[in-house]
Amino acid sequence: MLIQSTLIALSATLAAAVKPLTVKNQFFVDPSDNIFQIVGVAYQPGGSAGYDAAHGKDPLSNGDICRRDAAILQLLGVNTIRVYNLNPDVNHDECASIFNAAGIYMILDVNSPQVAGSLQSWNPWESYYDTYVNRTFAVVEAFKNYDNTLAFFSGNEVINNLESSRDVPPYMRAVTRDIKNYVAKHCDRKIPVGYSAADVRDVLFDSFEYFTCAKDGKSDDPSRADIFALNSYSWCGKSDFQKSGYDVLVEGFKNTSVPIFYSEYGCNEVQPRPFTEVGAIYGEEFSSVFSGGVVYEYTQEENDYGLVKVNEKDQSVTLLKDFYTLKDQFAKLDWKKVQGVKSKKEGSAPKPPKCDSNLIQSEDFNGNFTLPNMPPNVDKILSKGVSPKPKGQLIDVSDFKVKYTVKNADGSVISNLAVKPLASDESNAPGTNDAKIQSSDSVVAPSGNSTSSDSDSDADSEDSDVDSKESGAAGSAAALTLPAMVMGAFAIFAGLL
């Protein structure tokens, strides 16, 4: 009877594994006022094939796959995933609830690669219309009731060079305004909305100033981003704080009034990746300004950034060398210092500067803070809500056992792998899931992988049809950057290439 009662009690609390986070000053905080650092991974299984609107498929639509990946990500030690392309018309209850039970939050992009799915950098005035805005609202509706929804990105690398900075900023800030107004009117809690920027130094700091200033000088300006993030690949191999330009980023963002974090990181110019930047990202100097980061990326795709490889025929997964290395780097962190610091010890954030063209350094960057009005019909959608209205809710999950085969790098099968449901106030951390896997010391990088010797300097840049990069160390015009979704047809998603 005792066992039965315990199981019933556990089942009744599974839907509340994590508590919603809030923004306090320049940090994320939990209900106990502890600062929350994002320890994340970019999650888009299948790359371009992982999103198929015609067949109701997206990265969070298959419970068995989410169960498999949540268990693996628990092993890795992450507490957050970033998901790029979602279909608001698909039910996500099971996947959201599985990741919730695993103690993993979700950062969600509201855009997609479909027509009317994103704001385009080359014609923002044409792509900003009611059908597009309605879609962004629908994503909010679909995910607003999940406690582990951490934030929404209104845009990703839409400004990626000086040319796009001439027209995009007012439209991108208008999209942020519209989504924030929808959240304020239709959500039970204030879910942060912000922008994910390219780490292109010609436009990075101007983008930050433009999106995080307040038009009236007050932090409640609805067009002001609640969060700011950047996709940065400037630390390659065994670099250091100065050679990678991390010191420049800390100095440039030290007066931030909003949480700032890496929405992507993990240069692959040196392979296998040593992930030596992990210690720096969660170290005292960096974490005094930044709130963690998201490693690019979970599954192995053409651009060769994967932590695991998925066999599409049987959905089995093989852990790759980078998985073990990253896991070891996360395990080295002093988790009490990473997640156990009270926000009051960090002091108050600076007040947001009042928006003014003098904040913008580049003559090419659009410093006009007069935003376009909402497109026709959007005011009605904002008032009444999207229709039909997607509705998501956390559900109790009774089965956490992984149904697909998961293998170590040496081909041995990881036995009895399952998601470990956490307590109602707990997020995932290294060591939470103690399933036995191969020792990292015994993992050998596949002979087919490109390799290079460790280097203390930044790797040279390269251009390809798969991933576009711009390189540079501290003091250069642009830091190494990777468009978030660089998979052929996904270029339209960010308005790149």
C-alpha angles and dihedrals in degrees: 000000000000092000091047092050091048092051091049091050092048092049091051093057101043093095090063102050096133131032121230113262125225136201115251116179106311097339143071111242135189124225089272090058093249116146112249119216117200111237098180150160130208106246120201106131112200095017110228091359090057091076117058113157093181092061099035094251129144135141093277101042102087116068096196092053092046090049090053094047096042089057091049092047090049088056090051091053103239126146100192141044128197114214118194109190125033136170109223091199092063122085111247100175097113097046094043090049093049093052089043092054089048090056094248124139126209129228107195133199112216094208132085140189093250126103110284088013102115146019107260120223094216097051111016092158090060098042094048101086140121099276092054095045090047089056093053089050090050091056089053090050092049095053107026095096096055111099090211094059098114103178147332126237112217091194144002124213091328086145104053104146141013092271094059090044090067096068112011106066100077092045093047091050089048091055089051089050092051094049093046090051090051091050091049093051103038108026128081092219137032105261110191118247122197150140133271109214135199113245092238104139094209089069107012102092093037088052089051093050093044097051100038102044120097120237092214095030092253125116093228093069102137093217093054116101114247090209138016126206138175137207103227131175100169097119107077125175115326096347124146141227095275103036091049092051093240088131089058091052093049091049093045095050100033093111095049116148093197135051111277126192145153109277087187135011138152116104111212100196087108113051135234087032113239093200091211088155090074092079090050095046092055095035123110098260097049098037091054085073107016130058100216130271152252121250116224111255152006105191127043111251134165093286092062103234098120129135092193136022120226123207101218092201098062101008092239116152132217120198113231130215092261090058093060093044093050091045090054092049092051090048090057092062121104095238094195089060093043097050107008103070118114113233094228090067090063095060127227124313120246114263113259112265117247110258111260134152088241088073089068116082102186118077089213096054113095106246095178111123095188100110128207116259119251112280118259114287094017093101089062092048090049091050100045102024130242119309126245087030117216112222125199130180137173113257134194112263116208101178120059100160115120110241098194127072115260117194136195119237089265091057097255115137120245103229129217094006113176141151111266107221111224134214120277094261100037133103123196121275137170111292096024092114109044100188109147116252136169117290112257090228090066096050116106121195112246113263090236093063119100111245138188135179119269112270134194091210131070115273120249117266124250137190126215142155090256105047130016118207139180116198137201141131129232112317095023124116096253134022122219109285139177124200106243098238108028100165110122106257091034092071090092089061094074098024091246140138 
